[in-house]
Amino acid sequence: MDGRIFQQATTALLVVCCWVTSSVSAQELALLEQLQQQVNNQEAELATLWQILEGRESAVEEQRNSSTTASEIGLVTDGRAGDDDGIRVEDTLAAFHKQLDGTVRPGTSASQMKVVGRVHVDYWGFPGSTAGINAIETGDSTITPQDRVGFRRIRFGVRGNVDPNMEYRVEMEFAGGNNSEFRDAWLGFHDMSFLQTVLIGNQKRPYGLAHLNSSRFSLFIERAFVIESFNQDARRLGIASYGISDDLEWNWRYGVYNQRLIQDEGQYINDHLQAEIAGRLANTYLWEDDGRDHAHWAINGTIAHPDGSAPNDGLRDNEARFRHRPEARSVNRWLDTGRIDGADWYSVLGFESLMNFGPLQLCGEYQSLWLDRDAGFGDNVHLMGGYAYAAYFLTDDHMVWSRRTGTLGRMTPRENFFLAPDGEAGGWGAWQVVLRWSYADFSDQDVLGGVGEALTVGFNWYWNSNARMQFNYIDGRVAERSVNDSNGLTFTGGDYQIVGARFMIDF
C-alpha cells in the first residue's frame, strides 16, 4: 500500500474515533495520542522501505540492460520472456525473512539462489516385437521386451548468481533409486568482454537442437536415434563460452570438453585426455507477431580425439562408441556400434532447421560422423542419421521460441486445465498432435551397429505452463545388427511397436 494512502486512512479513522468519543477521559485521549504516534512511526518506516526498494529495482534494471549473463542466454531461465532471474532479496529486508519459518536462503549475503526441479513419470509397453528384437533386448528370441513403469527423471537443484559477476548451478538426478547422479554442475563468469559468459563444469555439449532443448519442453517423450547416439546424455565436463548478438538474431556457444560421461563417477582418470572441441552457431531469421511466427537454422559439430587403444576396463574406456535405445526406455541399446577399435579422430557435422507458423511447427536435423582409425585396425567409418517432425495445436496456441538460446521455450496455454473456483472446469488446456520420422545408419565396414528407422505418432496435453502429459506410439525396425541369442540363433534385426506415456511437472 502507498504510504500517503495509508496515512490518510489512519488519520480519517482517528478523526471518526474522536468524534464518536467526544466525551472520553484524559486517559483515553492519551491512549489515542500514543496510537497516533505509533501510526506515524510505522508510516515513516514504510516510506523508507519503499524508497529503498524503488532504488534497488532501478539499479537492477540498469544492470540487466548493460550485461549479458547465463540467465539471459537461457542457461538459468526457462526460456520465457520476462522470467525471474533470481534477484536476491534486499539486504534491508534480510531481518524480516530470517523470522519466516521454512524460508530458503543463500549461504552468504553476496549470493542469490533459486530452487529448481522436475518429476517425470513414465509408462512403456511393447505390444509387438519379432524374434530378432527379442534377442537384442532380452538375449532370448522367445522372450519379449517387458513393460515398465517408473520415474524417468527426478531432479532437484539450485542456481543463482554470486556478486559481482559469477554464477552457479547444481542439479541432482534421483530417478536411479539409491544411485544419485549430477546433471548440470558448473560455475561461471558473465560480463567477460567478447567471451560474454564462460562456464566451467558439467554442461551440455552444443551439437544437436533436440538435445539442447530441455526435456521440459521436448515434443516427444524420448529423443531421436542419431541425436542421443552421437551425444549420449549430452552433458560433459568442459569449459565453454556463450554469446548472443545485440539484436537477438544470432547466438553461439563453443568450448573444450572431455568425452567421458562422468555424472555417476565424478572424475576422469586416464593419461589420454580424450578431449574434443565443439561448437554451434544459430540464427533466428524470422520473428513476427511477437514470436508466433518464427524460423531458425543452425550448424553444429565437433572434432574429437578418442583413445582407440584404451584397455576398456570400465574406467579407462575408448569413448568412440555410439548407441541408443529404440526412442523409448528399454534395458539394452538396440543400435550399438560397440567401442570402435583403433579410433583415432572423429568429427561430427550437423545441420538443423525449424519453422513455426502459428499452431504449426516443422523441424528437422541431420548429423554425419566420420571416424579415422589407426593403421591395422580396419577402414575408416562413416555413420549418419536425422529426423523430421511436424506438430500442430488443435487449440489456439503456439510453440514458444527462445532467440537467446536458439531452442524451444516454455509454452503457456491460452487457458489452463481445471483452475476455476467451485470445482468448475476453467479450461481444457492446450492439445497438440505430433508426428516424427527418424533414421540412423550405424553400420559401415566392420562396424555393425545397426540401421534404425521409426515413425512416432504422439499427443501432448498441456495442463498449464509447468505440467502436461504425453503419449507416443512408435512403429520401428532395426536391420544390419548381428546378434546371437541364448539358444544359439543369429538375427540381424526385426520389427517392433511401442506405446509410451509420460506425466510431468517442473518448478
Buried (B, 14 or more C-beta within 10 A) or exposed (E): EEBEEBBEEBBEEBEEEEEEEEEBEEEEEEEBEEBEEEBEEBBEEBBEBEEBEEEBEEEBEEEBEEEBBBBBBBBBBBBBEEBEBBBBBBEEEEEEEEEEEEEEBBEEEEBBBBEBBBBBBBBBBBEBBBBBBBBBBBBBBEBBBEEBEEBBBBBBBBBBBBEEBBBBBBBBBBBEEEEBBBBBBBBBBBBBEEEBBBBBBBBBBBBBBBBBBBBBBBBBBBBBBBBBBBBBBBBBBBBBBBBBEEEEBBBBBBBBBBBBBBBEEEEBEBEBEBBBBBBBBBBBEBBEEEBBBBBBBBBBBBBBBBBBBBEBEEEBBBBBBBBBBBBBBBEBBBBBBBBBBBBBBBBBBBBBBBBBBBBBBBBBBBBBBBBBBEEEBBEBBEBBBBBBBBBBBEBEBBBBBBBBBBBBBBBBBEBBBEEEEEEEEEBBBBBBEBBBBBBBBBBBEEBBBBBBBBEBEBBBBBBBBBBBBBBBBBBBBBBBBEBEBEEEBEBBBBBBBBBBBBBBBBE
